[in-house]
Amino acid sequence: MAKSKKQIEKENQESINLNKTEKESDVNKKGNLSKTIVFTCLKTLLCLFVSVIFIFTAIFCLSPKTALKINEAFGFKGLETACYERIYLQSKKNSDLYNLIEKAISNKDYAKVVKYVDQMQNKEDYASFCAQVNTAAAQKANIKYVAYVGDYDSYLAEQKVIALYKQNKKDKAFEFATKNLAESTNKYSVPLASYVDLISKEKSFDLSSLMSTAVSEKTIETLIAEKIDALDYAGKTDKEKVMCIYALLKIENMKHTYYESVNDQTNASSSAQRIADLQAEYNAIVNG
């Protein structure tokens, strides 16, 4: 018996619907499979990441020197200071503290600079360690660079002032700089010059009371005059001369900034001439 046209159309429609359902089922299966693969990959990557972090943390705690080598090998910068810090905390050696401070300075980690400069300066053998560093620097450095590396104590004092200032602790920076000027027996140490240099670069600053400020019953002007007298380099070796002149240049630049700020042109001109004379003498020594 022949099928009617209506029956044939119905069967065709049912066949089309069946094919559509099968296709939708296949699509859903493929979609679910893709999701499963993606989820598995993400889960695997997460496990790998956690494992790497765990392994590195273990290495960092147990062998920070190895962790440091890994950092250097892969060019990581963020964990360098932490590695040096861990190395020092394990050893408590001055040499490791020295390295930690240098890395904190280069990475501009100002909080750690202040923290560990304080620790270095409060060590019982600080003076002898500075002497060792200074001797090594004097022996190895060309005379052109002696002024920059010849006195570790003055270097640390300057770095502490800079670090405090950069943390916006300007009052503490000034307090430390002036206390150092009044109490330090190191004639090369003039951290107040770094403070004045930093503040003079701001849009508005006031140095009008600088020289008259009293510290330990003496004015800063008097303390600076005493520092200048202590830096007399007559009869000194060339290396001692360049270190004295370098410190005097810091002081004279500080004075010039002050005189300019209070519009004392007479003393400003005199200071500028003194700077030129000192610089000429410095250049003559280092250039032979």
DOKEDREN-112354 format. One record per residue (C-alpha): residue number from 0; residue in three letters; z, y, x. Coordinates in steps of 0.001 Angstrom, whole numbers, always signed. Layout:
<atoms>
(NUM; ALA; (Z; Y; X)),
...
</atoms>
This chain:
<atoms>
(0; MET; (+0; +0; +0)),
(1; ALA; (-1084; +3305; +1523)),
(2; LYS; (+1570; +5911; +2251)),
(3; SER; (+1425; +9118; +385)),
(4; LYS; (+835; +12411; +2156)),
(5; LYS; (+4400; +13479; +1342)),
(6; GLN; (+5868; +10337; +2950)),
(7; ILE; (+3805; +10807; +6087)),
(8; GLU; (+4963; +14429; +6431)),
(9; LYS; (+8597; +13343; +5959)),
(10; GLU; (+8304; +10654; +8646)),
(11; ASN; (+6687; +13125; +11044)),
(12; GLN; (+9480; +15644; +10466)),
(13; GLU; (+12100; +12958; +11060)),
(14; SER; (+10353; +11999; +14305)),
(15; ILE; (+10277; +15636; +15427)),
(16; ASN; (+13991; +16070; +14619)),
(17; LEU; (+14819; +12883; +16527)),
(18; ASN; (+12919; +14044; +19599)),
(19; LYS; (+14617; +17439; +19389)),
(20; THR; (+18037; +15787; +19181)),
(21; GLU; (+17251; +13574; +22154)),
(22; LYS; (+16082; +16579; +24192)),
(23; GLU; (+19207; +18546; +23266)),
(24; SER; (+21317; +15570; +24279)),
(25; ASP; (+19531; +15371; +27621)),
(26; VAL; (+20031; +19102; +28194)),
(27; ASN; (+23716; +18833; +27372)),
(28; LYS; (+24101; +15875; +29723)),
(29; LYS; (+22344; +17781; +32537)),
(30; GLY; (+24492; +20849; +31839)),
(31; ASN; (+27686; +18847; +31939)),
(32; LEU; (+26545; +17133; +35142)),
(33; SER; (+25788; +20520; +36766)),
(34; LYS; (+29188; +21847; +35771)),
(35; THR; (+30845; +18736; +37181)),
(36; ILE; (+28973; +19117; +40489)),
(37; VAL; (+29806; +22826; +40750)),
(38; PHE; (+33462; +22210; +39894)),
(39; THR; (+33663; +19386; +42437)),
(40; CYS; (+32117; +21591; +45147)),
(41; LEU; (+34493; +24445; +44402)),
(42; LYS; (+37444; +22101; +44373)),
(43; THR; (+36338; +20606; +47704)),
(44; LEU; (+35871; +24067; +49259)),
(45; LEU; (+39283; +25152; +47996)),
(46; CYS; (+40890; +22051; +49501)),
(47; LEU; (+39115; +22713; +52801)),
(48; PHE; (+40213; +26348; +52780)),
(49; VAL; (+43825; +25427; +52050)),
(50; SER; (+43700; +22777; +54769)),
(51; VAL; (+42313; +25241; +57317)),
(52; ILE; (+44991; +27796; +56416)),
(53; PHE; (+47690; +25148; +56662)),
(54; ILE; (+46426; +23891; +60041)),
(55; PHE; (+46071; +27418; +61433)),
(56; THR; (+49550; +28370; +60187)),
(57; ALA; (+50978; +25296; +61873)),
(58; ILE; (+49158; +26151; +65117)),
(59; PHE; (+50297; +29785; +64822)),
(60; CYS; (+53940; +28739; +64473)),
(61; LEU; (+53927; +25987; +67081)),
(62; SER; (+51442; +27349; +69612)),
(63; PRO; (+50575; +31040; +69079)),
(64; LYS; (+48618; +31092; +72357)),
(65; THR; (+46249; +28482; +70907)),
(66; ALA; (+45996; +30518; +67699)),
(67; LEU; (+45144; +33549; +69802)),
(68; LYS; (+42335; +31655; +71552)),
(69; ILE; (+40962; +30619; +68149)),
(70; ASN; (+41050; +34260; +67033)),
(71; GLU; (+39215; +35370; +70153)),
(72; ALA; (+36645; +32558; +69876)),
(73; PHE; (+35718; +33470; +66294)),
(74; GLY; (+36029; +37229; +66761)),
(75; PHE; (+38923; +37636; +64330)),
(76; LYS; (+40817; +40920; +64844)),
(77; GLY; (+43367; +41104; +62057)),
(78; LEU; (+45718; +38427; +63399)),
(79; GLU; (+45657; +39399; +67082)),
(80; THR; (+48797; +41521; +66983)),
(81; ALA; (+50622; +38851; +64983)),
(82; CYS; (+49709; +36228; +67601)),
(83; TYR; (+50939; +38414; +70474)),
(84; GLU; (+54075; +39128; +68462)),
(85; ARG; (+54715; +35420; +67943)),
(86; ILE; (+54151; +34717; +71639)),
(87; TYR; (+56718; +37347; +72600)),
(88; LEU; (+59266; +36224; +70011)),
(89; GLN; (+59083; +32722; +71447)),
(90; SER; (+59276; +33707; +75119)),
(91; LYS; (+61206; +37018; +75118)),
(92; LYS; (+59415; +37799; +78399)),
(93; ASN; (+58746; +41397; +79394)),
(94; SER; (+55172; +40491; +80301)),
(95; ASP; (+54527; +39180; +76786)),
(96; LEU; (+56158; +42269; +75268)),
(97; TYR; (+53896; +44395; +77493)),
(98; ASN; (+50834; +42566; +76107)),
(99; LEU; (+52106; +42910; +72540)),
(100; ILE; (+52572; +46676; +72893)),
(101; GLU; (+49098; +47092; +74391)),
(102; LYS; (+47507; +45120; +71552)),
(103; ALA; (+49460; +47073; +68911)),
(104; ILE; (+48267; +50328; +70517)),
(105; SER; (+44626; +49228; +70659)),
(106; ASN; (+44756; +48010; +67037)),
(107; LYS; (+46528; +51228; +65937)),
(108; ASP; (+49406; +49238; +64476)),
(109; TYR; (+51727; +52227; +64758)),
(110; ALA; (+54770; +50643; +63131)),
(111; LYS; (+54767; +47846; +65692)),
(112; VAL; (+54129; +50310; +68527)),
(113; VAL; (+57347; +52162; +67667)),
(114; LYS; (+59302; +48966; +67069)),
(115; TYR; (+58374; +47282; +70314)),
(116; VAL; (+58393; +50362; +72536)),
(117; ASP; (+62009; +50772; +71424)),
(118; GLN; (+62712; +47138; +72272)),
(119; MET; (+61106; +47519; +75694)),
(120; GLN; (+63004; +50706; +76514)),
(121; ASN; (+66316; +49182; +75403)),
(122; LYS; (+66043; +46173; +77693)),
(123; GLU; (+68616; +45965; +80479)),
(124; ASP; (+65936; +45438; +83112)),
(125; TYR; (+63591; +48107; +81727)),
(126; ALA; (+63788; +50329; +84818)),
(127; SER; (+63016; +47478; +87205)),
(128; PHE; (+60145; +46255; +85014)),
(129; CYS; (+58639; +49768; +84964)),
(130; ALA; (+58939; +49881; +88749)),
(131; GLN; (+57048; +46585; +89015)),
(132; VAL; (+54293; +47781; +86683)),
(133; ASN; (+54008; +51104; +88528)),
(134; THR; (+53836; +49424; +91931)),
(135; ALA; (+51144; +47003; +90775)),
(136; ALA; (+49130; +49846; +89244)),
(137; ALA; (+49426; +52025; +92345)),
(138; GLN; (+48244; +49200; +94572)),
(139; LYS; (+45253; +48194; +92448)),
(140; ALA; (+44081; +51447; +90860)),
(141; ASN; (+41579; +53798; +92444)),
(142; ILE; (+43065; +57241; +93038)),
(143; LYS; (+40874; +58557; +90187)),
(144; TYR; (+42896; +56476; +87722)),
(145; VAL; (+46368; +56541; +89268)),
(146; ALA; (+47502; +59428; +87061)),
(147; TYR; (+46677; +57422; +83934)),
(148; VAL; (+48380; +54158; +84935)),
(149; GLY; (+50915; +55202; +87554)),
(150; ASP; (+53959; +55676; +85316)),
(151; TYR; (+54640; +53153; +82577)),
(152; ASP; (+57725; +54891; +81174)),
(153; SER; (+55922; +58181; +80491)),
(154; TYR; (+53017; +56244; +78981)),
(155; LEU; (+55318; +54467; +76516)),
(156; ALA; (+57049; +57736; +75585)),
(157; GLU; (+53695; +59340; +74761)),
(158; GLN; (+52535; +56328; +72751)),
(159; LYS; (+55746; +56359; +70719)),
(160; VAL; (+55313; +60056; +69847)),
(161; ILE; (+51695; +59445; +68840)),
(162; ALA; (+52663; +56414; +66733)),
(163; LEU; (+55430; +58296; +64927)),
(164; TYR; (+53149; +61239; +64286)),
(165; LYS; (+50337; +59016; +62966)),
(166; GLN; (+52820; +57469; +60535)),
(167; ASN; (+53468; +60996; +59263)),
(168; LYS; (+56961; +60941; +60754)),
(169; LYS; (+56431; +64275; +62452)),
(170; ASP; (+60079; +65304; +62466)),
(171; LYS; (+61037; +62076; +64217)),
(172; ALA; (+58175; +62517; +66673)),
(173; PHE; (+59384; +66025; +67534)),
(174; GLU; (+63011; +64880; +67758)),
(175; PHE; (+62148; +62069; +70148)),
(176; ALA; (+59864; +64292; +72256)),
(177; THR; (+62465; +67014; +72693)),
(178; LYS; (+65269; +64530; +73355)),
(179; ASN; (+63127; +62915; +76025)),
(180; LEU; (+62488; +66318; +77584)),
(181; ALA; (+66216; +67033; +77721)),
(182; GLU; (+67554; +63618; +78730)),
(183; SER; (+64895; +61701; +80628)),
(184; THR; (+65220; +61698; +84403)),
(185; ASN; (+61538; +60788; +84697)),
(186; LYS; (+59757; +63933; +85899)),
(187; TYR; (+56375; +62580; +84780)),
(188; SER; (+57453; +62077; +81169)),
(189; VAL; (+56271; +64902; +78886)),
(190; PRO; (+55778; +63396; +75395)),
(191; LEU; (+56277; +66859; +73866)),
(192; ALA; (+52814; +67733; +75182)),
(193; SER; (+51336; +64932; +73066)),
(194; TYR; (+53187; +66203; +69999)),
(195; VAL; (+51922; +69775; +70502)),
(196; ASP; (+48390; +68509; +71072)),
(197; LEU; (+48457; +66534; +67818)),
(198; ILE; (+49951; +69262; +65652)),
(199; SER; (+47607; +71926; +67058)),
(200; LYS; (+44645; +70009; +65604)),
(201; GLU; (+45893; +70497; +62049)),
(202; LYS; (+44472; +73261; +59881)),
(203; SER; (+47768; +75110; +59734)),
(204; PHE; (+50629; +74731; +62170)),
(205; ASP; (+53561; +76817; +63308)),
(206; LEU; (+54758; +76711; +66913)),
(207; SER; (+56401; +80128; +66865)),
(208; SER; (+59908; +78720; +67372)),
(209; LEU; (+58927; +76018; +69852)),
(210; MET; (+60096; +77590; +73107)),
(211; SER; (+63320; +78977; +71629)),
(212; THR; (+64381; +75681; +70048)),
(213; ALA; (+67692; +74523; +71535)),
(214; VAL; (+68093; +70963; +72764)),
(215; SER; (+71306; +69837; +74491)),
(216; GLU; (+72449; +73463; +74875)),
(217; LYS; (+69192; +74520; +76566)),
(218; THR; (+66029; +75967; +75112)),
(219; ILE; (+62766; +74069; +75380)),
(220; GLU; (+61441; +76920; +77514)),
(221; THR; (+64251; +76363; +80030)),
(222; LEU; (+63787; +72585; +79992)),
(223; ILE; (+60067; +72997; +80635)),
(224; ALA; (+60761; +75326; +83563)),
(225; GLU; (+63108; +72704; +85020)),
(226; LYS; (+60466; +70022; +84556)),
(227; ILE; (+57921; +72174; +86393)),
(228; ASP; (+60343; +72630; +89294)),
(229; ALA; (+60879; +68861; +89472)),
(230; LEU; (+57113; +68353; +89748)),
(231; ASP; (+56805; +70254; +93005)),
(232; TYR; (+54341; +68161; +95019)),
(233; ALA; (+54454; +69910; +98385)),
(234; GLY; (+54401; +67341; +101185)),
(235; LYS; (+53704; +64418; +98815)),
(236; THR; (+51080; +61698; +99264)),
(237; ASP; (+47764; +62113; +97453)),
(238; LYS; (+48733; +59577; +94791)),
(239; GLU; (+52008; +61365; +94136)),
(240; LYS; (+50189; +64689; +94045)),
(241; VAL; (+47697; +63595; +91390)),
(242; MET; (+50508; +62247; +89238)),
(243; CYS; (+52470; +65500; +89543)),
(244; ILE; (+49397; +67636; +88869)),
(245; TYR; (+48468; +65465; +85878)),
(246; ALA; (+51930; +66039; +84375)),
(247; LEU; (+51730; +69762; +85163)),
(248; LEU; (+48356; +69964; +83414)),
(249; LYS; (+49927; +68481; +80280)),
(250; ILE; (+52711; +71055; +80418)),
(251; GLU; (+50372; +73953; +81082)),
(252; ASN; (+48048; +72956; +78252)),
(253; MET; (+51067; +72777; +75961)),
(254; LYS; (+52169; +76237; +77069)),
(255; HIS; (+48673; +77623; +76574)),
(256; THR; (+48544; +76234; +73038)),
(257; TYR; (+51900; +77852; +72314)),
(258; TYR; (+50897; +81260; +73722)),
(259; GLU; (+47657; +81189; +71737)),
(260; SER; (+49526; +80314; +68564)),
(261; VAL; (+51895; +83290; +68910)),
(262; ASN; (+49051; +85574; +70021)),
(263; ASP; (+50551; +86212; +73467)),
(264; GLN; (+47259; +86844; +75217)),
(265; THR; (+48784; +87909; +78530)),
(266; ASN; (+50621; +84658; +79054)),
(267; ALA; (+47754; +82701; +77509)),
(268; SER; (+45370; +84096; +80131)),
(269; SER; (+47849; +83378; +82912)),
(270; SER; (+48274; +79820; +81641)),
(271; ALA; (+44519; +79315; +81413)),
(272; GLN; (+44143; +80391; +85041)),
(273; ARG; (+46923; +78025; +86066)),
(274; ILE; (+45129; +75172; +84265)),
(275; ALA; (+41890; +75987; +86108)),
(276; ASP; (+43666; +76054; +89465)),
(277; LEU; (+45472; +72782; +88853)),
(278; GLN; (+42294; +71086; +87635)),
(279; ALA; (+40392; +72235; +90718)),
(280; GLU; (+43095; +70887; +92996)),
(281; TYR; (+43219; +67608; +91059)),
(282; ASN; (+39437; +67186; +91304)),
(283; ALA; (+39478; +67944; +95043)),
(284; ILE; (+41994; +65143; +95642)),
(285; VAL; (+40452; +62430; +93456)),
(286; ASN; (+36900; +63182; +94609)),
(287; GLY; (+37887; +63144; +98269)),
</atoms>
